[in-house]
Amino acid sequence: MGEENSEIFGMKDTRSWWRKKRWWVVGSILFAIWVGITNQRIPIFMGDPIIRTQPAPPELIFPIGDARLSIRRNSRFLLSEHEKYLRQFPSVLSCLTDKAQETEFINVGAIDWMKFSNQWAVETCLENTFQLLQDKSRIVLWLRYNEIQKIKIIETNFNGSKILISAFFNSNLNGSIISRNIIKKYISKLSSGEIFTINFDENNKYMFSGFSIQSK
């Protein structure tokens, strides 16, 4: 009997690789999905993709009371996809880094990009911020402070607006702005950067904005 058992256990395992490893593979996939859903502050690249090396311009400094104000409901901007994020980011203050929220006067350029998992979250905080800044020149300063480059100012006639700013963030160099969900680490490899579009009226006052990912 002992010899028979030893022969059985000594037999070469002829099962396919998939049959031998399938539970490890399935388990790893399920674990990655669980991490992506539950621990949503894991970044694509460790650390904030925006490295600010210059002090904030005075035009970006506001009293904390202004930064706490809820945004005006912008009918040109709001879609059903934004509703969840309007609750999560009801004001500029909720979009900023913890350190930026600790002072009486707030640097509204200190966006915490690690908080965002998708386009709708980014657009909600852009709307918060740009409604507060209002003026085109301030918004250009905000873009530059956040190292969003290739800023182009174009005349337009889109949806009532007269001026369009287009700006580009190079995610190949810095990592994606949409950095909270670990699964997007692999999705971001398909993109070359993120595009910001901001629309103004004839008096250079903010109207609405958008955010999108540029594919390679």
KAGI-V734519 format. One line per field, one symbol per residue. ss: DSSP state (H for helix, E for strand, - for the rest). phi: phi as a letter, one per 20 degrees, with the letter a starting at -180 (. if undefined). psi: psi as a letter, one per 40 degrees, with the letter a starting at -180 (. if undefined). Layout:
BEGIN
ss = ???
phi = ???
psi = ???
END
This chain:
BEGIN
ss = -HHHHHHHHH------HHHHHHHHHHHHHHHHHHHHHH-------------------HHHEEEHHHH--E---------HHHHHHHHH--E-HHHE--HHHH--EEE---E-HHH---HHHHHHHHHHHHHHH-EHHHHHHHHHH---EEEEEEE-------EEEEEEE-HHHH---------HHHHHHHEEEEEEEEEE----EEEEEEEEEEE-
phi = .ffffffffefffdffgfffdfffffffffffffffeededfefdfoffededdfffgfdecggfffefffffeffdfcffeggefffcfbggfeefgffeedfddefeefeffeddagffffffffgfffffmegffffgffffeledlecdcfbbdlnedccddccdeffednffeceefffgefffeddrdddccdcefemdfdabbbbdeef
psi = dddddddddeihheiiddddedddddddddddddddddgeehidhhihehhheiihideehiidddeehiihhhdddhiddeddddddgeiddeeiidddeeidhhheefhgeeeheiddddddddddddddddiddddddddddefhafhhhiiifhfeidhhhhihhgeddeiidgedhddeddddeeieiihhhhiiaeefiidiiihihhi.
END
